[in-house]
Amino acid sequence: MKKIDILVIRSFIGPFILTTCVVVFIFLMRFLMLYFNDFVGKDLGYDVFGKLFVYFSLITVPIALPLSVLLASLMCFGNLGEYTELTAIKSAGVPISRVLFPAMVFAFGVSVFSLWFNNTVNPWANLKGYSLLYDVKTTKVTLNVKEGVFYKEIPGYSIKVLKKYSDGKTLKGVTIYNHVSNNGNVNVTLADSGKMYTMYDNTYLVFELFNGTNYVDYKSNDGNYDETQYVKNSFRQNKMVFSLESFGMRRTDESQFKYHEYMKNITQLNNQVDSVAIDIEKTLKSQITNATQIYNFQFKKYPVDTSKFAREKKPIVGGKWVYDKLKLLETTNGNVETYETSIAQAKNIRDQFSTTIDIIKSKKREGIKAEVEKWHKFTMAFACFVMFLIGSSLGSIIKKGGFGMPVLLSITFFILMYVLMQLGDKYAKEDIWPVLLGVWMPDLVLLAFGVYFLSKATNDARLFESDIYDVYFDKLKMAWKDRKFLKSKEIISA
């Protein structure tokens, strides 16, 4: 490896690692802010947060790699141009394509790694991360009894406390409704004061009540309340123990989440697309078979009319299925019962075909989603290489390193890629565009930018230098002045 290759690789690897970490951290903070309300007050523990951060850091890698490659290439070649190293290399007769070659090989390796990551690691991280996130969302908030508000998180009970002292345990004015039997407010416990604490490693919650009364109203055999079965128990001290098992986070079987496209690799997505196509074909065949076997009144094949008038008639395209009641009544020889039966069967087969069409559309959408996700594993990998072409070319042209201009240009092209990707996915999933066009459109548009900027960098174009545009503006001003001068001269001569 020559010294120029070592220089370029060293200048590229450092910013690439740094920007990858920064971009992953930014996306991770976005995830944290998006689901912040689901994390608050649930006492999840550091191990749960650590797993979530690891899984979602891996999930953000495919979308972070194109941006980090773009930013790193801009910073690398911008720094080389800013410190005149790129100019010295060019003056030695080395073409810009030779300078870009080692970093281009590295970017190609990043694209290959991205494809492997998208197909192997990303589905696993999606399955682990989103299943754990679902369990976090369904976990109840930790015990937090507030003053003057009924607390209903304990299954079967409603608890109200008039005052809660600063120690978090001593209570004043405790009211507990027992709703375990679902008979309404027929079992009520009132206490003047009490204490609240947990035991057995927060497995059980204990209310130790003082100077209170328990009221129970029992139903009679006919289901009505009877005053003779009203029970009142007074106590000086009483303990009520509640299980806190429902507050712990319980893991859901991960197999319940494997149906989603994000959890599958390319082979599994191909199998899903094929199975959807087979299901659609089976649905159509079964519908046609049922229609021909069940219904008595069917469309008959008539001899083809080859007359000149028939050849000139335009075929009927589309439209709703309608039937002529008069002709149908004539066909049935005036038999009203047969006539009504034929109409009922026609309506039934119409409704069945409408239902079948809806089912086929739903299955087709599933197949399109799987196909879009399959191609995204390739497009996100190819986007790394495309972003390198844009970043390296622009860095060689603008000759500005650091986090100023490179960051601005990177965000601009990344937003463009993201908007085009969302637009293409939307039109592809709605079956407006072909899937290949929808998923590859962002890469093709950015590839056009990359090829254009690369040609300009090869020819040492000065796209971002203001003096070039000042010359164009001066020419426009001179042309405008000459036009005004000629016009005024024509007026004077007239």
LORORO-708550 format. One record per residue (C-alpha): residue in one letter; x, y, z. Coordinates in steps of 0.001 Angstrom, whole numbers, padded with zeros to 6 digits, always signed. Layout:
BEGIN
aXYZ...
# end
This chain:
BEGIN
m+000000+000000+000000k+001389+003378-000999k+001748+006351+001294i-001095+008166-000418d-003431+005239+000359i-002356+005220+004005l-002899+008988+004209v-006416+008795+002772i-007471+005754+004830r-006212+007309+008070s-007985+010549+007252f-011225+008651+006537i-011383+006026+009303g-011132+008487+012201p-014081+010710+011138f-016060+007602+010108i-015840+005975+013546l-016530+009278+015294t-019505+010219+013138t-020983+006698+013357c-020951+006886+017148v-022419+010393+017111v-025186+009508+014649v-026126+006321+016539f-026211+008327+019782i-028494+010961+018188f-030919+008307+016920l-030805+006606+020315m-031742+009870+022049r-034601+010243+019588f-035815+006780+020595l-035505+007665+024282m-037539+010854+023888l-040147+009090+021772y-040881+006454+024428f-039953+008497+027496n-043472+008361+028965d-043436+004563+028781f-040303+004390+030943v-041243+006818+033727g-042237+005424+037101k-041895+001716+036296d-038720+000861+038233l-037322-001118+035299g-033757-001470+036483y-030430-000838+034793d-030372-004232+033072v-033614-003515+031177f-032431-000061+030094g-029066-001501+029089k-030714-004141+026881l-033023-001558+025310f-030126+000752+024498v-028047-002082+023015y-030899-003429+020874f-032003-000062+019562s-028416+001021+018963l-028123-001979+016646i-031479-001129+015051t-030273+002389+014186v-027036+001205+012519p-028521+000614+009004i-029907+004156+008780a-026854+005657+010530l-024209+004157+008211p-025151+006167+005059l-025170+009411+007023s-021860+008643+008766v-020201+007671+005443l-021406+010934+003881l-020232+013034+006805a-016893+011207+007129s-016093+011508+003408l-016955+015208+003452m-014733+015803+006470c-011889+013627+005124f-011531+015184+001687g-012567+018609+002937n-009672+018550+005408l-007274+017311+002735g-008347+020183+000497e-008348+022784+003265y-004758+022001+004270t-003634+021944+000579e-002696+018247+000784l-005153+017436-001979t-003705+020240-004109a-000179+018913-003592i-001246+015423-004624k-002936+016737-007768s+000090+018863-008647a+002206+015689-008525g+000109+014343-011409v-002109+012026-009391p-005714+012144-010653i-008568+012636-008209s-009945+009167-009028r-006699+007614-007726v-006981+009667-004545l-010547+008502-003975f-009795+004844-004732p-008667+003606-001233a-011572+005331+000499m-013914+004026-002212v-012774+000466-001488f-013399+001084+002203a-016883+002479+001452f-017633-000577-000676g-016630-002745+002286v-019000-000730+004483s-021796-001403+001962v-021105-005151+002062f-021045-005054+005865s-024311-003104+005857l-025981-005745+003668w-024823-008524+006001f-025899-006531+009045n-029329-005745+007572n-029937-009400+006764t-028531-011011+009912v-028184-008720+012921n-030962-006210+012275p-033883-008731+012244w-032582-010249+015488a-032210-006812+017113n-035695-005804+015939l-037208-008937+017458k-035405-008528+020766g-035813-004751+020996y-039472-004394+020053s-040600-007401+022104l-038828-005950+025152l-040304-002513+024417y-043795-004042+024274d-043256-005633+027689v-042069-002287+029066k-045161-000545+027685t-047520-003073+029262t-045775-002946+032650k-047730-001035+035277v-046404+002084+036934t-044875+001434+040351l-047031+001911+043429n-047771+005596+043929v-050731+006323+046212k-051580+010040+046120e-053615+012130+048552g-057329+012501+047829v-057246+010344+044682f-058552+006790+044310y-055719+004423+043449k-057013+001581+041222e-053836-000123+039965i-054170-003027+042438p-056594-005492+040788g-059961-005635+042581y-059365-002715+044981s-059792+001068+045082i-057779+002872+047753k-058062+006479+048852v-055895+008312+051410l-056773+011751+052781k-053224+012558+053858k-049827+010986+053271y-046985+012081+055526s-043455+012895+054409d-042027+009505+055429g-044109+007883+052669k-045529+005286+055084t-047791+006983+057613l-051341+007614+056373k-054380+009495+057604g-058008+008752+056648v-057799+005478+054688t-060726+004179+052575i-060504+000790+050830y-063204-000570+048493n-063096-004314+047819h-064302-004986+044258v-062969-008531+043939s-066488-010019+043716n-067633-007344+041193n-070766-006597+043251g-070253-002855+043551n-069385-000945+046717v-070647-003585+049154n-067367-004179+050989v-065805-001010+052395t-063085-000528+055013l-062606+002838+056723a-059701+003592+059067d-058630+006656+061010s-054924+006102+060261g-052509+003493+059039k-049127+002533+057650m-048166+001380+054172y-045079-000715+053441t-043887-003646+051351m-042378-006970+052351y-040648-009999+050832d-038603-007966+048339n-041517-005759+047201t-043651-008797+046440y-046511-007809+048763l-048001-004485+049882v-049235-004205+053474f-051769-001697+054811e-051653-001738+058624l-054838+000075+059676f-055773+001548+063081n-059162+002429+064610g-061377+001516+061726t-064534-000281+060625n-065311-002794+057881y-068796-002691+056279v-070105-005658+054267d-073540-005885+052634y-074444-009424+051553k-077010-010419+048948s-079959-012668+049704n-080782-015772+047703d-082991-013841+045270g-080105-011529+044353n-081388-008476+046289y-079709-006810+049236d-081188-007594+052642e-080730-005368+055672t-080574-008433+057928q-077344-009532+056189y-075510-006255+056744v-072281-006816+058750k-070217-004199+060564n-066842-005053+062123s-064872-002543+064153f-061164-002981+064865r-058334-001251+066624q-055673-002767+064393n-055965-004689+061132k-053612-005740+058352m-054559-005999+054683v-052015-007642+052374f-052063-007182+048576s-050015-009031+045975l-047838-006862+043731e-047273-009597+041159s-049061-007605+038446f-046532-004749+038797g-043541-006811+037713m-042478-006871+034063r-043372-010176+032427r-041668-011210+029206t-043870-012062+026246d-043072-015004+023996e-040927-013585+021199s-042525-015913+018645q-045612-013671+018742f-043584-010905+017045k-041907-012976+014311y-044747-012349+011851h-043606-008769+011191e-041421-007981+008178y-038825-006199+010324m-038059-009465+012119k-037227-011464+008964n-034188-011924+006761i-034126-012012+002962t-034863-015753+002711q-037845-015486+005047l-039174-012445+003196n-038895-014280-000134n-040837-017177+001353q-043490-014766+002589v-043848-013166-000856d-044147-016604-002493s-046680-017826+000062v-048799-014715-000455a-048802-015283-004228i-049830-018923-003706d-052595-017892-001290i-053968-015384-003787e-053990-018000-006546k-055741-020536-004292t-058336-017958-003237l-059182-017139-006852k-059438-020791-007889s-061613-021707-004911q-063920-018755-005553i-064385-019704-009210t-064895-023381-008305n-067522-022543-005677a-069331-020192-008045t-069579-022822-010792q-070658-025638-008466i-073193-023914-006217y-075120-021528-008427n-077663-022705-010990f-077699-019569-013148q-074355-019022-014858f-073049-017079-017803k-073380-019070-020999k-070993-018997-023942y-072689-017613-027031p-071434-018023-030608v-069145-015233-031725d-070848-012647-033945t-068498-012049-036887s-070691-009554-038676k-069372-006155-039679f-071617-004463-037098a-070253-006680-034294r-066642-005973-035336e-067239-002245-035221k-068774-002325-031735k-066468-001266-028919p-066025-003799-026122i-067394-002953-022692v-064544-002328-020243g-065094-002224-016479g-068411-001209-014991k-070617-002931-012425w-072285-006303-012820v-075920-005601-013675y-078715-007890-014727d-081824-007247-016813k-084868-008210-014763l-087214-008385-017778k-084927-010657-019782l-084339-012807-016722l-088096-013100-016182e-088516-014138-019808t-085742-016728-019456t-087464-018287-016461n-090765-018478-018405g-092509-016222-015954n-091785-018435-012977v-091660-015931-010099e-090011-018338-007657t-087221-019169-010100y-086902-015490-010919e-086448-014497-007264t-084009-017354-006697s-081866-016284-009624i-081742-012690-008366a-080812-013830-004845q-078049-016057-006200a-076729-013256-008396k-076563-010928-005388n-074842-013599-003288i-072170-014276-005861r-071621-010540-006297d-071131-010104-002526q-068821-013109-002378f-066680-011768-005206s-066509-008375-003458t-065353-010066-000256t-062811-012124-002180i-061454-008986-003847d-060984-007341-000429i-059181-010435+000863i-056904-010508-002186k-056099-006790-001777s-055206-007347+001876k-052943-010283+001021k-051357-008335-001806r-050529-005489+000591e-048810-008004+002887g-046746-009284-000018i-045806-005756-001076k-044712-004867+002464a-042500-007947+002591e-041017-007151-000807v-040345-003527+000169e-038583-004623+003348k-036537-007179+001378w-035293-004587-001109h-034557-002090+001672k-031804-004395+002897f-030105-003835-000473t-030960-000164-000915m-029667+000851+002529a-026391-000952+001784f-026048+000655-001642a-026863+004059-000096c-023545+003893+001790f-021625+003759-001486v-023770+006477-003081m-023273+008753-000084f-019520+008235-000368l-019565+009417-003994i-021449+012558-002979g-019374+013272+000121s-015948+012665-001388s-016726+014717-004491l-018187+017631-002543g-015320+017507-000037s-012812+017742-002892i-014710+020711-004363i-015531+022844-001313k-012216+022140+000496k-013763+022726+003927g-013331+020297+006830g-014577+020266+010413f-018212+020129+011494g-019440+023277+009748m-020158+022970+006049p-019896+019120+006029v-022621+018786+008648l-024912+021175+006786l-024476+019354+003468s-024814+015943+005118i-028091+016852+006775t-029390+018267+003479f-028709+015110+001475f-029824+012833+004308i-033167+014656+004538l-033513+014382+000767m-032858+010631+000950y-035286+010184+003852v-038082+012148+002144l-037640+010253-001122m-037564+006952+000765q-040801+007723+002609l-042442+008869-000623g-041309+005806-002563d-042377+003417+000212k-045804+005041+000424y-046498+004798-003286a-045104+001264-003479k-047151-000029-000532e-050290+001591-001959d-049585-000223-005263i-049353+003087-007155w-045741+002559-008208p-043893-000706-008878v-041994-001860-005824l-038593-001653-007517l-039205+001945-008565g-040398+002985-005115v-037526+001460-003137w-034688+002295-005541m-035776+005851-006391p-033822+007541-003511d-030585+005740-004419l-030981+006487-008129v-031604+010196-007503l-028637+010447-005141l-026495+008416-007529a-027179+011035-010206f-025967+013720-007781g-022888+011648-006955v-021915+011085-010590y-022418+014791-011367f-020320+015972-008430l-017647+013370-009213s-017353+014645-012784k-017028+018199-011492a-014389+017159-008955t-012433+015327-011678n-012417+018494-013797d-011500+020705-010806a-014756+022623-011086r-015237+025594-008745l-018912+025136-007931f-018840+026679-004468e-016526+029635-005040s-018307+032960-005074d-016025+034735-007569i-017300+032503-010391y-020878+033525-009747d-019763+037169-009384v-018478+036991-012970y-021850+035659-014172f-023702+038407-012320d-021386+041043-013801k-022095+039705-017288l-025842+039843-016632k-025534+043423-015384m-023545+044467-018448a-026073+042780-020760w-028928+044582-018967k-027153+047945-019237d-026419+047387-022938r-030066+046506-023521k-031245+049686-021775f-028700+051768-023707l-029812+050360-027074k-033450+050905-026211s-032886+054523-025207k-030864+055078-028425e-033742+053730-030512i-036148+056101-028760i-033907+059123-029422s-033414+058227-033078a-037179+057789-033498
# end
